[in-house]
Amino acid sequence: MGPSPSNFGDFQPTSFMGNDHSPIEFSWVIDSENKMTVRFTSEPLSIFDGTPTSPSTWIPYLNSLASSELVEGFDTTWCQICYNTLLHSSPVNRHGSQHMSQFSFGADLTSKGLVGKAYFLPHIRCQVSNLTTTKLTTNAMEIMGLETPWSTVTSYLSTLPEHFQANPEIVSIDCTAPSINRAKVYVRTQATHYHAIADFMTLGGQLSDPSIDAALSTLRHLWNLLFVGIDEDTPLTSSNPGHFTSGFVLYYEMTLDRPTPMPKAYIPVQHYCDSDAHIARALAQYYKETGNVSVGERYVSDVQAIFNHRDLSVRTGIQTYIGIAARKTGSQVSIYLCPELFASERMRPGNNSSIIRPS
């Protein structure tokens, strides 16, 4: 993940993953006090200057994980397709991009072991090839045999008004065999009111089943806790409108055995709430109101204990997104967390804060 923060010197961190360019992100799924999942995503950076490592190293790195005892059934077939169709293999200048990231790797950490994931960002290849990210993504989906569910997505996206337009930003792939794999296409939109995001989740009413209904209910529940007193038809205002991560994110998950995609919405709370303390209190209340009382009672103190380099009330940036996914069993909430490795508070002399496990 590059040099340690104290060793960057005159170099500037470049990763797209956090607002402070931290090259790692965690997510936390809390189903109950006794059932939680931790995930991570990290970007491979040069140990010399913190820039993205050479694209030629990424697939060999994934292949090297196949021999790990923690991983069963590791397969990079779809990863290789995405590498071939979405990435640019030679160093290029910025071409106007706000970042140069093209690839990151992640995993779900479960009691059964590690499930690997690879993330591909086609924006550089888009600029070099003069093909849109939608066209590049469509090429990848067709090779993987996912053109049917993907065409449902693109037909909806093509109907959006200009100010709501959404284009693919990331394609993620599980490192498993194609028969059980999932391709997820992430899009970002400047639509910022509840009903618009709900429309994205249903693809304009094309998707409808109990799991999606449950996800919409959860989205509304969290929305009303996070944005108190704001009408669901009122657009939210970003605190950082020029940032490339400003805007709501959705992904559409596609598999070979399902003709329609499954949606997930991401509320970018880092840009639309006033502090991590406010976000944490809203999540604590959500857990209490949905039956996870013990989780709700300790959520705020746990987040503060884990990220102890600053007070949660100072600003946003630790809790970056809240994800709401449609799952077979209903909805699932994921909390995305940035360790703020380059935060000014961590750089102060004598600050020995670290990411710790809560008691």
C-alpha positions as CSV (number, residue, x, y, z in Angstrom):
1,M,0.0,0.0,0.0
2,G,2.9,2.3,-0.5
3,P,5.2,4.1,2.0
4,S,4.0,4.6,5.5
5,P,2.3,8.0,6.0
6,S,5.4,9.3,7.8
7,N,7.7,8.3,5.0
8,F,5.8,10.0,2.1
9,G,7.9,13.1,2.5
10,D,7.4,15.4,-0.5
11,F,5.2,12.8,-2.4
12,Q,1.5,13.3,-2.3
13,P,-0.7,10.2,-1.7
14,T,-2.7,9.4,-4.8
15,S,-5.2,6.6,-4.0
16,F,-8.8,7.2,-5.0
17,M,-10.1,5.2,-2.0
18,G,-10.3,7.8,0.7
19,N,-10.8,11.6,0.7
20,D,-7.3,11.8,2.3
21,H,-6.1,9.2,-0.2
22,S,-5.8,6.4,2.3
23,P,-5.2,3.3,0.1
24,I,-7.4,1.0,2.3
25,E,-11.1,0.9,3.2
26,F,-12.9,-1.4,5.6
27,S,-16.5,-2.3,5.6
28,W,-18.5,-3.7,8.5
29,V,-21.7,-5.7,8.2
30,I,-23.5,-6.1,11.5
31,D,-26.3,-8.6,11.3
32,S,-26.4,-9.0,15.1
33,E,-24.2,-8.9,18.2
34,N,-22.9,-12.4,17.4
35,K,-22.9,-12.2,13.6
36,M,-20.7,-9.7,11.9
37,T,-18.5,-9.6,8.7
38,V,-15.5,-7.5,8.2
39,R,-14.3,-6.7,4.6
40,F,-11.4,-4.7,3.3
41,T,-10.3,-3.2,0.0
42,S,-6.8,-1.9,-0.7
43,E,-4.9,-0.5,-3.6
44,P,-1.4,-1.7,-4.4
45,L,0.9,1.3,-4.4
46,S,4.7,1.7,-5.1
47,I,6.8,1.5,-1.9
48,F,8.9,4.3,-3.4
49,D,6.6,7.1,-4.2
50,G,3.0,5.9,-3.4
51,T,1.8,5.9,-7.0
52,P,-0.2,2.9,-8.4
53,T,2.0,-0.2,-9.1
54,S,2.6,-1.4,-12.6
55,P,-0.5,-3.0,-14.2
56,S,1.7,-5.9,-15.2
57,T,1.9,-7.0,-11.5
58,W,-1.8,-7.1,-10.8
59,I,-2.9,-10.4,-12.3
60,P,0.2,-12.2,-11.1
61,Y,-0.5,-10.9,-7.6
62,L,-4.0,-12.4,-7.7
63,N,-2.7,-15.7,-9.1
64,S,-0.2,-15.8,-6.2
65,L,-3.1,-15.9,-3.7
66,A,-4.5,-19.1,-5.2
67,S,-1.9,-21.1,-3.3
68,S,-2.9,-19.6,0.0
69,E,-4.3,-22.0,2.6
70,L,-6.9,-19.3,3.4
71,V,-8.4,-19.4,-0.1
72,E,-10.4,-22.2,-1.7
73,G,-11.5,-22.2,-5.3
74,F,-9.6,-19.1,-6.2
75,D,-10.2,-18.4,-9.9
76,T,-9.1,-15.3,-11.9
77,T,-10.9,-16.1,-15.2
78,W,-13.3,-13.1,-15.0
79,C,-10.5,-11.0,-13.5
80,Q,-8.4,-11.6,-16.6
81,I,-11.3,-10.6,-18.8
82,C,-11.8,-7.3,-16.9
83,Y,-8.0,-6.7,-17.0
84,N,-8.0,-7.1,-20.8
85,T,-11.1,-5.0,-21.5
86,L,-11.1,-2.3,-18.8
87,L,-7.6,-1.3,-17.9
88,H,-4.8,0.5,-19.7
89,S,-1.5,-1.4,-19.3
90,S,1.0,1.5,-19.9
91,P,1.8,4.5,-17.7
92,V,0.0,7.6,-18.9
93,N,-0.3,11.2,-17.8
94,R,-3.3,12.3,-15.8
95,H,-5.3,13.3,-18.9
96,G,-7.5,15.5,-16.7
97,S,-8.3,12.7,-14.2
98,Q,-8.5,13.5,-10.5
99,H,-6.7,10.3,-9.8
100,M,-4.8,7.6,-11.6
101,S,-6.1,4.5,-9.8
102,Q,-7.2,1.6,-12.0
103,F,-7.1,-1.5,-9.7
104,S,-7.7,-2.5,-6.1
105,F,-8.0,-5.8,-4.3
106,G,-10.3,-6.8,-1.4
107,A,-11.7,-9.7,0.5
108,D,-14.5,-10.8,2.8
109,L,-13.1,-12.2,6.0
110,T,-15.4,-15.0,7.1
111,S,-15.2,-17.9,9.5
112,K,-14.7,-20.2,6.5
113,G,-11.7,-18.2,5.1
114,L,-11.1,-15.4,2.6
115,V,-13.2,-14.6,-0.4
116,G,-11.1,-12.5,-2.8
117,K,-12.4,-9.6,-4.9
118,A,-10.8,-7.5,-7.6
119,Y,-11.9,-4.0,-8.6
120,F,-11.3,-2.4,-12.0
121,L,-11.6,1.3,-12.9
122,P,-11.9,1.9,-16.6
123,H,-11.6,5.7,-16.7
124,I,-8.0,5.7,-18.0
125,R,-8.7,3.3,-20.8
126,C,-11.8,5.3,-21.6
127,Q,-9.7,8.4,-22.1
128,V,-6.9,6.7,-24.1
129,S,-9.3,4.6,-26.3
130,N,-12.0,7.3,-26.8
131,L,-14.5,4.6,-25.8
132,T,-17.0,5.4,-23.1
133,T,-16.9,3.5,-19.8
134,T,-20.3,2.2,-20.7
135,K,-19.0,0.7,-24.0
136,L,-15.9,-0.8,-22.3
137,T,-18.1,-2.3,-19.5
138,T,-20.5,-3.7,-22.1
139,N,-17.6,-5.4,-23.9
140,A,-16.6,-7.1,-20.6
141,M,-20.1,-8.1,-19.7
142,E,-20.7,-9.7,-23.2
143,I,-17.5,-11.8,-22.9
144,M,-18.6,-13.0,-19.4
145,G,-22.0,-13.9,-20.7
146,L,-23.8,-11.2,-18.7
147,E,-25.3,-9.2,-21.6
148,T,-28.9,-9.9,-20.6
149,P,-28.9,-8.5,-17.0
150,W,-26.5,-5.7,-18.1
151,S,-28.8,-4.6,-20.9
152,T,-31.5,-4.1,-18.3
153,V,-29.2,-1.7,-16.6
154,T,-28.1,0.2,-19.7
155,S,-31.6,0.5,-21.1
156,Y,-32.6,2.3,-17.9
157,L,-29.5,4.5,-17.7
158,S,-30.1,5.6,-21.3
159,T,-33.5,7.2,-20.2
160,L,-32.1,9.4,-17.5
161,P,-32.1,13.2,-17.8
162,E,-28.7,14.8,-18.3
163,H,-28.4,16.0,-14.7
164,F,-29.0,12.5,-13.3
165,Q,-26.8,10.6,-15.8
166,A,-24.8,7.8,-14.4
167,N,-21.9,6.0,-16.0
168,P,-19.9,2.9,-14.9
169,E,-17.0,3.8,-12.6
170,I,-15.9,0.4,-11.2
171,V,-16.4,-3.2,-12.1
172,S,-15.8,-5.7,-9.3
173,I,-15.4,-9.4,-9.6
174,D,-15.2,-12.2,-7.1
175,C,-12.1,-14.4,-7.4
176,T,-14.2,-17.5,-8.0
177,A,-15.2,-19.7,-10.9
178,P,-17.5,-18.1,-13.4
179,S,-20.4,-20.4,-12.6
180,I,-20.6,-19.0,-9.1
181,N,-19.1,-15.6,-9.7
182,R,-20.7,-12.1,-9.4
183,A,-19.9,-9.1,-11.5
184,K,-20.9,-5.8,-9.9
185,V,-21.0,-2.5,-11.9
186,Y,-20.8,0.7,-9.9
187,V,-22.3,3.9,-11.2
188,R,-22.4,7.3,-9.7
189,T,-25.2,9.9,-10.1
190,Q,-25.8,13.5,-9.0
191,A,-29.4,12.6,-8.1
192,T,-29.6,13.2,-4.4
193,H,-33.2,12.8,-3.2
194,Y,-34.7,9.6,-1.8
195,H,-37.2,9.0,-4.6
196,A,-34.5,9.3,-7.3
197,I,-32.3,6.8,-5.6
198,A,-35.2,4.4,-5.1
199,D,-35.9,4.7,-8.8
200,F,-32.2,3.7,-9.5
201,M,-32.6,0.7,-7.2
202,T,-35.7,-0.6,-9.1
203,L,-34.4,0.5,-12.5
204,G,-37.5,2.6,-13.0
205,G,-39.8,-0.1,-11.7
206,Q,-38.3,-3.0,-13.7
207,L,-37.0,-4.7,-10.5
208,S,-39.6,-5.7,-7.9
209,D,-39.5,-8.6,-5.4
210,P,-39.6,-8.9,-1.6
211,S,-35.8,-8.4,-1.2
212,I,-35.8,-5.2,-3.1
213,D,-38.9,-4.0,-1.2
214,A,-37.0,-4.7,2.0
215,A,-33.9,-2.7,0.8
216,L,-36.1,0.2,-0.2
217,S,-37.7,0.2,3.3
218,T,-34.2,0.2,4.9
219,L,-33.0,3.0,2.6
220,R,-36.0,5.1,3.7
221,H,-35.5,4.2,7.4
222,L,-31.8,5.3,7.3
223,W,-32.6,8.3,5.2
224,N,-35.0,9.7,7.7
225,L,-32.5,9.2,10.6
226,L,-29.6,10.7,8.7
227,F,-31.4,13.7,7.1
228,V,-33.9,14.7,9.7
229,G,-36.6,17.1,8.6
230,I,-35.6,17.0,4.9
231,D,-38.4,16.0,2.6
232,E,-37.8,12.9,0.5
233,D,-38.2,14.9,-2.7
234,T,-35.7,17.6,-1.7
235,P,-32.2,17.2,-3.2
236,L,-29.4,17.0,-0.6
237,T,-26.5,19.4,-1.0
238,S,-23.0,18.1,-1.0
239,S,-20.4,19.7,1.3
240,N,-17.8,19.0,-1.3
241,P,-19.5,19.2,-4.7
242,G,-16.4,19.3,-6.8
243,H,-14.9,16.1,-5.4
244,F,-15.0,13.0,-7.7
245,T,-16.7,11.0,-5.0
246,S,-19.5,13.5,-4.5
247,G,-22.7,11.9,-5.6
248,F,-24.7,8.8,-4.8
249,V,-23.3,5.4,-5.9
250,L,-25.3,2.3,-6.9
251,Y,-24.1,-1.1,-8.0
252,Y,-25.9,-3.8,-10.0
253,E,-24.9,-7.3,-9.3
254,M,-25.1,-9.9,-12.1
255,T,-24.6,-13.6,-12.2
256,L,-24.9,-16.3,-14.9
257,D,-27.9,-17.9,-13.3
258,R,-30.1,-14.8,-12.9
259,P,-31.6,-12.8,-15.8
260,T,-32.0,-9.6,-13.8
261,P,-29.5,-7.6,-11.6
262,M,-29.7,-7.1,-7.9
263,P,-29.1,-3.5,-6.7
264,K,-27.2,-1.9,-3.8
265,A,-27.3,1.8,-3.0
266,Y,-24.5,3.7,-1.2
267,I,-25.3,6.9,0.8
268,P,-22.1,9.0,0.7
269,V,-22.5,10.3,4.2
270,Q,-19.0,11.8,4.2
271,H,-20.4,14.5,1.8
272,Y,-24.0,14.9,3.0
273,C,-23.7,14.8,6.8
274,D,-22.0,17.3,9.1
275,S,-19.9,14.9,11.3
276,D,-19.0,11.3,12.0
277,A,-20.7,11.8,15.4
278,H,-24.1,12.5,13.7
279,I,-23.7,9.5,11.4
280,A,-22.8,7.2,14.3
281,R,-25.8,8.4,16.3
282,A,-28.1,7.8,13.4
283,L,-26.7,4.3,12.8
284,A,-26.9,3.5,16.5
285,Q,-30.6,4.5,16.5
286,Y,-31.2,2.4,13.4
287,Y,-29.8,-0.7,15.1
288,K,-31.9,-0.1,18.2
289,E,-35.0,0.4,16.1
290,T,-34.4,-2.8,14.2
291,G,-33.9,-5.1,17.2
292,N,-30.1,-4.9,17.6
293,V,-30.4,-3.0,20.8
294,S,-27.0,-4.1,22.2
295,V,-25.3,-3.1,18.9
296,G,-27.0,0.2,18.9
297,E,-26.0,1.0,22.5
298,R,-22.3,0.5,21.9
299,Y,-21.9,1.5,18.2
300,V,-20.9,5.1,18.8
301,S,-18.3,4.2,21.5
302,D,-16.9,1.3,19.4
303,V,-16.3,3.5,16.3
304,Q,-14.7,6.2,18.5
305,A,-12.5,3.6,20.2
306,I,-11.4,2.0,16.9
307,F,-10.6,5.4,15.2
308,N,-9.2,7.2,18.2
309,H,-7.0,9.7,16.4
310,R,-9.7,12.4,16.6
311,D,-13.1,13.1,18.0
312,L,-16.0,12.0,15.8
313,S,-17.7,15.4,16.1
314,V,-14.8,17.2,14.3
315,R,-15.9,16.4,10.7
316,T,-16.9,13.6,8.5
317,G,-14.4,11.2,6.8
318,I,-14.3,8.0,8.9
319,Q,-17.7,6.6,8.0
320,T,-17.7,7.2,4.3
321,Y,-20.7,5.3,2.9
322,I,-23.6,3.4,4.2
323,G,-24.6,0.6,1.8
324,I,-28.1,-0.9,1.5
325,A,-28.2,-4.1,-0.6
326,A,-31.1,-6.3,-1.7
327,R,-30.3,-9.9,-0.5
328,K,-32.3,-13.1,-0.8
329,T,-33.0,-12.9,3.0
330,G,-34.0,-9.2,2.8
331,S,-31.8,-6.1,3.1
332,Q,-28.3,-5.8,4.3
333,V,-26.6,-2.7,5.7
334,S,-22.8,-2.2,5.3
335,I,-20.8,0.6,6.9
336,Y,-17.7,1.8,5.0
337,L,-14.8,3.1,7.1
338,C,-11.7,5.0,6.2
339,P,-8.8,5.0,8.7
340,E,-7.7,8.5,7.7
341,L,-4.1,7.5,7.5
342,F,-3.1,11.0,6.3
343,A,-5.2,12.9,8.7
344,S,-3.5,15.9,10.2
345,E,-4.3,14.6,13.7
346,R,-2.2,11.4,13.0
347,M,0.7,13.6,11.9
348,R,1.1,15.6,15.1
349,P,4.2,14.8,17.1
350,G,3.4,12.5,20.0
351,N,0.2,11.3,18.5
352,N,0.4,7.5,19.1
353,S,-3.2,6.8,18.0
354,S,-3.8,3.5,16.2
355,I,-6.6,1.5,14.9
356,I,-7.5,-0.8,17.8
357,R,-10.1,-3.4,18.6
358,P,-12.8,-2.2,21.0
359,S,-13.1,-3.9,24.3
